[in-house]
Amino acid sequence: MASSSNLHERKQRELDQRRKDILKVVRKLVLRGGARELTMRKVAEEAGFSTTVVYALFGDKATLIAQAMDEDLLKLNKLMQQAAAEGSNALERVRKVARAYVSYGLKHPVHYALVFMEQRPAAPVETSTLEYGNPDKDPYCFVYGMAAELVTEGFIQANEDALHLVTQLLWEGLHGMTSLRIATGDDPWIPRIDAGPHLELLVDVLLLGLLQRFPGPKTAAGVKSITRA
């Protein structure tokens, strides 16, 4: 006769598999019709479960969609961390992370669009499978930490509020390039330079602007070396 612990483990495996099956369906439905058209009932019908099961496992639509995107966010975060580890200073780390970020988006346009270009309801941080405030499992926290290193190494001066602004400016710049190339990559109305040189120029502009707007003790040296990272 199976022990209670074995029964518990089997039940947990079944629940985990149900979660995976449902999240796979969510991603498919969002790709097909967008997050705004997704309902708990549609997910349940497509996955072959009752709406009671879907609600019991995820609680609400926002949580359901957020958890369906978490895997892509964790994958992107890992790539950014690996890129940052190769940088010898804060400026270099920003540039290397920028290359990893844009490369990921352009190589995986469907996944990128699903996570960053699809309007969806915001889920409470406690319901996410990401770990809020942990740079290993929270992409925003990781980029914030990278911005904080610009302060620590003397390239800029910024308090906590300003650091959040720096973080968002960096992310917005990279997202802007990535999303526009995904959405309008073949548009004959837009003369394009290759993505590589385009990105290097974009990062130059972002960093030069930050160094000028939030000057730190090493600003002069940083401005001279920024395009050689």
C-alpha positions, 0 to 999 in steps of 0.5 A, a space after each residue: 500500500 502506498 505511503 501517505 508521503 508517496 500519495 502526496 508526492 504523486 498528487 503534487 506531480 499531478 498538480 504541477 503537470 496541470 499547471 504546466 498544461 494550463 500555462 501552455 494553453 494560456 500562451 497559445 491563447 494570448 498569441 492567438 487573440 491577445 490577453 484582453 480576449 482571454 478568459 478563465 472559461 476559455 482557458 479551462 475549455 481549451 485545457 480540458 479542465 473545469 473553471 474551478 480547477 483553473 481558479 483553484 490553481 491560479 486565482 485570477 486572470 492577471 496571475 494566470 497570464 503573469 505566470 505564463 510569461 515568467 519562464 521567458 523573463 527568467 530566461 532573459 534575466 539569466 542571459 543578462 546576468 551572464 553578459 554582465 559577468 563579462 564586463 570589467 566595469 559598470 559601463 561595459 556591463 551596461 553595454 554587454 547586457 544591452 547586446 544580450 537583451 536586444 539579441 534575445 528579443 530579435 532572435 525570439 520575436 514571438 516570445 519577446 512580443 508576448 512578454 513585453 508588447 502584449 497589453 495585460 493586467 498587472 498581477 500582485 508580486 506575491 502571486 508571481 513565480 518570479 521573486 520580487 527584489 531578487 536580482 537572480 529572479 527579478 529582471 527589473 531588480 537586476 537592471 536596477 542593480 546594474 544602474 546602482 553600479 554606475 553610482 558605486 563606481 563613480 560614473 553617475 550620482 543618483 539617489 534611490 528615486 533617480 536610480 529607478 529613473 535611470 533603470 527605466 530609461 535604460 530599459 525603455 531605450 533597449 525596448 524601443 529599439 527591440 520592439 520597433 524592429 520586431 513590429 516594423 522590421 521589413 517596413 520599406 518606409 524606414 531605412 535601417 542600419 544593421 542592428 549591431 551598429 544601431 545598438 552601439 549608437 543607441 547605448 552611446 546616446 543613453 550612457 552619454 545622456 545619463 552621464 551628463 544628466 547625473 554627473 559623477 566623479 568619473 564623468 569626464 573619464 567616462 565620457 571619453 571611454 564610453 564608446 570604446 567599451 
